[in-house]
Amino acid sequence: MNFHELFLKPYESYQNYQILLEAIATLFGILSVYFSIKKNIWVYPTGIISTVLYVYILYKFGLLGDMMINFYYTVMSIYGWVLWSRSSEDHIHVKVSWATKKEWIFSVILFVLSLILVTIIYYYKPFFDNQFSMENVQLGLYHLDWANWLDVLTTAIFLVGMWLMAKRKIENWIFWIIGDLICIPMMIYKGLGITSVQYLVFTAMAVIGLIEWRKTQTFTQKA
């Protein structure tokens, strides 16, 4: 497949406002990651704009897991905003640290529970798609393709990443890198070319974020 078939052709059937919404959501998503790298509290207001828009976009494309994760992002962004505000001396920047053993255990539990929850939601997807009616509906996971299963996996990965970011833990970047890499082919498959490019940029920025946060922590420890 060439560039036109992968990134442009799917948009031929989209309405202009749908393309515009995806572009705006992508822009603010990139801004949010940039502010996160800088440990700047503006990561949250910019992120909220992006995630709210993606709740609508992903619902339209049937990616329930990613839709849920963006709704969760919105809620966690408010939670993180409050935590970062309380932990910042200048109300803009925060200090970061490595996750404790207790936080890693909680992360594993959160990951497993997320896998179970999103799988259950996909089990009932035929019911949701039928306007919440059980008439002529067969529940199950038979309708899932590889992109849906990846959606289940990335949802759990991003849930943990978002929680660790709210707690200002350096390891959050590891989860973003893994999840972003998985999302690139998934979004191309779903016809969201702009979003797939966003995840490619996110991957590069997450690597930079991991390096920068580690440098900050190392400097702090030496000081």
N, C-alpha and C positions, 0 to 999 in steps of 0.2 A: 504493500500500500504506500502511496506517495503522500507528500505533505498535505495536498488539497483534500484527499480522502480522509485523512486522519483528523485534521484540525479545522478545515473550512466547510466541507460538505455537510457535516451534521448541522451547522448553523443555518443552512438554507431553509430549513423548515421552522426555524425559531422566529418569534416575533422580535421586533427591534428592542422592546423594553426588556425582554428576557436576556438578550445579549448585553444590554447596558447594565442590568442588575448584576450579572456575573462579573463584568469588568470592574464595577464599583466595589463589589465584595472582594475581588482579588486584590485590588489596590489597597484597601484598608487592611486586608489580611497581611500583606507584605509590610505595611507600615507597623502593624502590631508586632510582628516578629522583629523588626528593626529596633523598636523601642524596648523589646524584651532583651535583646542582645546588650543594649545600653543600660539595662536594669532601671529603666525609666518607667514611671507609673502610667505614662500615656499608652503603654501596652494594652491597658484595659478598655478605655473609651474607644480607641480605634478598633480593637478586637470585637467589641460588642456590635458595632455597626456591621462588620463583616459577618459575624456569626448569625445575626438576626436575618440578614439577607440570604444566607446559605440555608437556613431552616426552610425558607420558602422554595428556594431553587432545588434543593435535594429532595424535598417532598414531591415536587413535580416530576423528578426523574426516578422516583421509586427507590432511592437509597435511604431506607428507613434508619439504618444504623448510623450513617453519617448525619442524617437529619437530627437524630437524637443527640449525637455528640455535639452538634452545634448549638442545640438548645441547652445542653449541659454546659457548654463553653460560656454561654450567655450568663447562666446562673453563677458558674464558678468565677467568671470575670468580676461580677459584683462582689463575691466573697473575697477574691484575690485583691481587688481594689481596696477593700476595707483593711485586709491584712497588711498590704504594702504601705498603706497610708499610716498605719500604726507603727510600722517598723522603719519608717524613713525619717531621718533627722531633718532633711530639707523638704520633705513632702514630695520629692521627685524621684530620688534614687534610693536603692536598698542594698543591704549586704546579703551575700549568698553563702551557702554552706553545703556540705555533703549530707546525704540522707543517713539517718540513724538505722540501726537494726530494726527497731520498732516500726519505723516508717517504711522500710522495705517489706516487712511482713504485711503491713496494711496495704501496700501497693499490690502484692501478690493476691491478697483477698479481693481487692477491688477489681483486679484484672479478671479473675475467675468469675466473680459475680456478674461482671459486665458481659462476658461471653454467654453466660446462661440467660441473662435478661434479654439481650438482643436476639438470641436464637429463638426464644419464646415469642418475641414480637414478630419475627419472620414467620413463625409457625401460624400466627393468626393473620398474616398479611392478606390472604384471600378474603378474609372477613372485612378487613379495612378497605380493600379495593372495591368491595361490593357494597359500598356505602353503609357499612356496619349492619349488613343483613346476612343471615345465615342461609338464605334461600339459594339453592343450587350451589352451595359453597362446600368445597372439600378442603379441610384444614390439613396442614402438613408442611414439610420442607421440600417436597418434590419440585417446586417451582423455582428453587434457588439455582442460580448459575455460579460460576467461579467468582464473578465480581461480587455477588451477594455475600458469599462466604468470606471473601477478603474484606468486605465491608464490616462483617461481624468481628473479624480479627482486628482491623484498624480501629474500630470503635473502642475496643477494650484497651488497646495500646494508647490511644489518645486520651482516654479517661484518666489513666495513670499519669501520663505526661502533664496534663492540665493540673491535676492535683499537686504534683511535685513542684510545678511552676508557682502555684499559689503559695506553697510552703517555702519558696525560694531555694529549692534544692538543685544542685548542679546536674544531677542525673536526669532531670526532666528532658534535657536536650537529646539524650540517647533514645528516649522513646519517640520524640519528634522525628529524629532521623530515620528510624526504622519504619514508622508509620507513613512518613512522607514518601519514602522510596516505594512502598507498596501501593500507595494511592496513584502514582503517576500512570501506570498502565491501566488501572481500574477506571480512572476518569476518562482516558482516551477511549476505552471500550464503551463507556456510557455516552460518548459524544460530547463531553465537556472539555474541549480542547484548551480553552483559556485556563480552566481550573487545573488541568494537568501540568501546564507550564508553571502555574503558581506553586504547585507542589515540588516541581523541580527547583524553583528558586528557594522555596522553603527548606529543601534539603541542604542546599549550599549555605543558607543563612543559619541553619541549625548547627552545622559543623563549626561555623564561625562563632556562634553563640557558646558552644561547648568549650572551645578554645579560650574565648574571652573570659568566661566565668571561672574556668580553672585557673587562669592566670591571676585573676583577682583574688581567689581564695589562697593561692600559693603565696602571693605577695603579702596578704594579710597574716598568714601563719608565720612567715619569716620576720615580718615587722614586730 
